[in-house]
Amino acid sequence: MSAVKHQAKAIIDELPDAVVQSLLDFMQKLQEWEATREILEEEEFSAEIERGLRDVKAGRTVEWRKSYGN
């Protein structure tokens, strides 16, 4: 185990459970943000998003209720 992880675990052991739960929630959000960042860095995906935004701006949209027969 790295020194930084050992230090973090020692600090966590001293904190109240409510604080540790808040830290855990924050760490889970960081993981989600990292996954989002990785996806957005993919050129093809970013290009598709940009194309979609241009389509919306130009009015090239279809109401989803009509497109799925609802």
C-alpha positions in Angstrom: 0.0 0.0 0.0 1.3 3.4 -0.9 2.1 5.9 1.8 -0.6 8.3 0.7 -3.3 5.6 0.9 -2.0 4.5 4.3 -2.2 8.1 5.5 -5.7 8.5 4.1 -6.9 5.3 5.8 -5.5 6.4 9.1 -7.3 9.7 8.9 -10.6 8.0 7.9 -10.4 5.7 10.9 -10.4 8.8 13.1 -13.5 10.4 11.5 -17.1 10.0 12.6 -19.2 7.7 10.3 -21.3 10.6 9.0 -18.2 12.4 7.8 -16.8 9.3 6.2 -20.2 8.8 4.4 -19.9 12.3 3.0 -16.4 11.6 1.8 -17.5 8.4 0.2 -20.4 10.2 -1.6 -17.9 12.8 -2.8 -15.4 10.1 -4.0 -18.2 8.3 -5.9 -19.0 11.6 -7.7 -15.4 12.0 -8.6 -15.4 8.6 -10.2 -18.5 9.5 -12.2 -16.9 12.8 -13.3 -13.8 11.0 -14.4 -15.8 8.5 -16.5 -17.7 11.5 -18.0 -14.4 13.3 -18.7 -13.0 10.2 -20.4 -16.0 9.8 -22.6 -16.0 13.5 -23.6 -12.4 13.3 -24.6 -13.1 10.7 -27.3 -13.0 12.7 -30.5 -15.8 10.8 -32.3 -18.2 11.1 -29.3 -17.5 14.8 -29.0 -18.0 15.3 -32.7 -21.4 13.5 -32.5 -22.4 15.8 -29.6 -21.4 18.9 -31.6 -23.4 17.6 -34.6 -26.4 17.1 -32.5 -26.2 20.5 -31.0 -26.0 22.0 -34.5 -29.0 20.0 -35.6 -31.0 21.3 -32.6 -30.0 24.8 -33.3 -31.0 24.4 -37.0 -34.3 22.9 -36.0 -33.5 19.5 -37.4 -35.3 17.6 -34.6 -38.1 15.1 -34.3 -40.5 15.0 -31.3 -39.7 11.7 -29.6 -43.3 10.8 -29.1 -43.8 10.8 -32.8 -40.6 9.0 -33.6 -41.4 6.1 -31.3 -45.1 5.9 -32.2 -46.4 6.9 -28.8 
